[in-house]
């Protein structure tokens, strides 16, 4: 019986952080909804990538009413 190769979730989140950074660089500030739609990835994965970038102080996260907006620093 074959076993599945282990998944490196930390690497996946790091890779997605790079993709998020590139999308923000190309499009400017985006709401969480816009960003998630542009990426076509699960919201949880996008949120983890945003957390990664926030921890590295690469993005700004602001609330505008009921909308959360993400932008590069």
N, C-alpha and C positions, 0 to 999 in steps of 0.2 A: 504494500500500500504506500503510495507516494504521499509525502507531506508537503504542504505549501511552504514556500520560502517565507522567512520572517519578514514582516513589514516594518520598515524604519519610519515610524510616524513623525519623529522629530525632524528627520530629513525632509519628509513630505511637507511639513508645516514651514520649514525654512525655504523650501523651493517655492511654495505658495506665497510666502512673504516677498520674495523677489518678483513674482508675477504681479502682486498687488502694487508694489512700488512702481513697476513699469507702467501699469494701467493709470495710476495717479499721475505719473510724470507726463503721460500722453494726453490725459483728459482733464487734469486739474481736480479740484475738489469734487467729491462725489458723496452722495448719501449712501448709507449701508445698503439700501435696496438697490440703487443704481450699480454699485460696485459688485454686489453679489450677482446681479443679472448679467453684467458685462463679463464676469469671470466664468459663469456657468458652472460653478462649483457649489457644494453644500454650504449653507450659511455657517455651520459650525467650523468648517475648515477655514473659511474666510475670516471669521472672528479670531481664530487661533493665530492666523497670519498677521492680523491687525495687532493683536497682543504682542507678537514677536517684534513688530516694527515700533510699537509704542515703547516697549522695554528698551529698545536701542535708541530711543528719542529721535526717530526718523519721521514721525507723523504728528499731526495735531488732530485731536478728536473733540468736536464741539457739538453741543445740542442746540438746535434751532427749532424751538417749539417742540413738536413731537418727533422731529427728524434728527438723527445723528449723522453728522457730516465728517468725513475723513479727508485730510489734505496733507501733503508733504510739508515738512518744515522748511 
